[in-house]
Amino acid sequence: MRQKLKYMMNRFKERDIIFISYILIFFGVIILFSASKGVITKEGFFIKQILWIFIGTIFVYIFKNGDYRSLEKWSYLFYFIILFLLTIVLFKGEGRASRWIGLGWFYFQPSEFAKLVVILTLSSFLSNKDIRRFSVLFLSLIIVGIPFLLVFKQPNLGTAIIFILIFLGISYIAGITRKQLISLFLFAIFISPLIWAIMKDYQRERILTFLNPMRDPLGKGYNLLQSKITIGSGGLIGKGFMKGTQTKLAFLPEYHTDFIFCVIAEEFGFIGVVIFVLLYFYFLNKILEIISISKTEFGKYVATGIFVMFAGHFLINLGMTLGIFPIVGIPLPFISYGGSSLIVSILSIIILSSIEKYSTLF
Amino acid sequence: MGRELFLKRFLTFFIYVIILRCFYLQIIRFPYYYQLSIKNCIRTIETGIPRGIIYDRNGRILAKDAPSANLVFVPYDLKNAEKVADILSNICNLDKEYLIKKLTKKYINPFDRVILKRDLSAKEISLIEENLYNLPGVFVQEGIKRVYPFGKETAHLLGYLGEISQSQLEKLKDKGYEMGDYIGQDGIEKVYDEYLRGIPGGIQVEVDALGHQRRVWGKKEGIPGNDIFLTIDATIQEIAYEELGDRKGCVAVMDPRNGEILALVSNPSFDPGNIVFYLDEKRHPEKPFFNRVIKGQYPPGSIFKIITEIAALETGTIKEFDRIECTGVMEVSDRIFHCWKEEGHGWVDINLALPFSCNIFFGTIGMKVGVSKLIEYAKKFELGKPTGIDLPGEAPGYIPEPSEADPLNLSIGQGPITTTPIQLLSLISTVANGGNIWQPFILKKIISKKGEMLKELQPNLRKTVYIDQEALEILRKGLKNVVEFGTGVRAKVEGLEIAGKTGTAQRAATELELPTHGAFVCYAPFDTPKIAVIAFIDYGSSPQAAEIAGRILKRIFIPEKIEEENETETEIYDEQI
């Protein structure tokens, strides 16, 4: 027992990326368990999540010795498959926001997978190319632009923002010049009225509601107020595990997905929040380290993309629950309920682990 | 490489922001949020979805919203269901069993308000307010009700509102419909629901320990939907409803020049303001929601002779003055075929056969024309097919295959053939305008609250049928004589030339004793047709239907001469077959 503990402490200290992720996953399971026991029992999703973790773990065992460099040539194939799937959801989506493809008992969400595929494709494209050349920059924009438009049209504003962040992150590490960045920025300002014009009413409403939540006191304003009440009422030490009142009473409809952070804040208080945030920070820092030590450009870019993806989700998700970012509806990786999101997260850390391993093998 | 360092600083900065924000919410503002959370006191209450106004062609209001008060409760705030049910059943005259069932039901979201009774009276409201301290979780809430100034008169036309059903919700979820929404369930309210429906309003309130409203945190005004103008003329609609009176049946009035529906009435009707009462099938076995004009499928009876006549004249089977003798009875193979007039009509040509609706004459020429030709003509005039009117649930009727039909019965509109009243109205309109089959329609335009035109229905010509000019002249002359001296004489109006045709629908030609349905289609004025009417009476005779149509035309064209006519039914013309 003691030996086991010591082994685990060592792995934590060694900053094994898979090990750290599993601590987060474990944390998530506990939170989700609490969230599933409310006045509206949702035990079904807890059990499903456990199943997804199991499936993800199988992937870890299968791929843990895989070489990430083989992904470089496969990435384009994945890219076209994902474009195809995104097009399908657009035309035959399920639910109000058409994001899912129904596959029997679970819903497959291509936009989650698209994030990882875009990272791989863009990295593969940019390795050994000079982004300072206009044609390279232009093609990179196209690679991200097509899936961006497809998810934007769904409409899935959160994922669309992540695509922008992925592009910025990878191109930044690839050495994009300040001049290029400024011109991209000006271009974005120039087309933003156009984007505003094609935005769906509910997307505009979300941005306007963010500026003034009471615009919609029954919907977003209510969500935000309840989210703040839930977090604020946690206080320093929280109400205790399974003792949250706000989340249990189902004031928030999505507290097991996008608003899962509320459960942490309510039940474990400020102390719990600080521990959780630092744990995530630790995890993200580890990815930054992998970026630095990667021996290939491809590996460096992929690690950067994955970093931006996790950091983006983490910051935007917490930002929106805390009322400092618009409510765009993206999950908190490893913690929120959702099979597609979890599997993509696990695949990402498998890739990171491989990048790390091959950077020390030479 | 400095670039990774930048990413790290960027991340660290935001981690600080998040922790500071949490510090602010959880430590500094803790007392405030904690208070709010232990009181569980924030509720959102929807105040209803305002809808657009429905106008007739002259801007008279047919449907609008009005404020109302509803009795509602929030399951979470309810304390003692038994006691609450006791008090409420006394005040609001509601069944106690129903109340207890409703109050104790498990709701998915215990904070969603549930409506117990709509449209409370002033007395009920004051009694509830007095007892409020005994009714935790129960309150009176402002809401919206739909008002139909013409009530039963426009019920089938406009439809009614009802709670969205599970299957409707699944279909309409994508369009922003939600559980508990009140939506159009029939008629114009249903067809144009998307346009009429506005954006729901509501309030966010803080409630006290008894679940009663304390303080309004936020308010969202509902935005009404778009206004709709119909082709209906409320005056004619009223006339049609009055003239149909208590009889079961229906009346529809159409402009034969473009397909605009001017009036549409079906009886028995329902009060769209009191739907719950009428939805109870046991209390209303006569199906008050059934719109005969578009859903009733009956054999067209003698009105089909219009088709037989056109077919016979166009194919040259018979000439205008060819005569056939009607002895009142006729033997075909081993069957005996009767004319409705037992002693027979004697020697008649087509100019007399149509006004007298002679079965022997039309049976004879129908046999010569042949089944397949008759069916071809029926299809040519779009019988047995939905007309495409913008009302939900239009029935198609049925045109039999040549093998199913017998020429003798078919030529007088009996047997397996069925049509809907709106199809027959369309048929007579086509005769009136000389061959154009217009799609009947009710919507004129939809106008947003800002005054933009959102949709406008133009007359839609389904098709143009070529009718031989000579045949058309003979047919029209015959139709005029139907009213002049024939079976439709009771439709006659002094100073107005009307052309029409009677018809009697029967289940089977052999069972003469069964009650029949009387129908009459007509148009007027004869030279420049402006109005086409169908009157249809369940278990009535066609002369009765003719009389209704005649009175309606009279009141439309000669409005100043409204005088009480004596109701005595002199010389009852009972047309059989």
Interface residues (C-beta under 8 A of the other chain):
Chain A: V39 I40 G95 R96 G169 Y172 I173 G175 M214 D216 P217 L218 G221 Y222 L225 Q226 K228 I229 T230 I231 G232 S233 G234 G235 L236 T245 Q246 L249 A250 F251 A265 G269 F270 V273 V274 V277 F281 L284 N285 L288 I291 S292 T304 F307 A311 L315 L318 G319 L322 G323 I324
Chain B: M1 R3 E4 F6 L7 K8 L11 T12 F14 I15 V17 I18 I19 R21 C22 F23 L25 Q26 I27 R29 F30 Y32 Y33 Y34 L36 S37 I38 N40 I42 T44 E46 Y76 I108 N109 P110 F111 K173 D174 P200 G202 I203 Q204 W217 G218 K219 K220
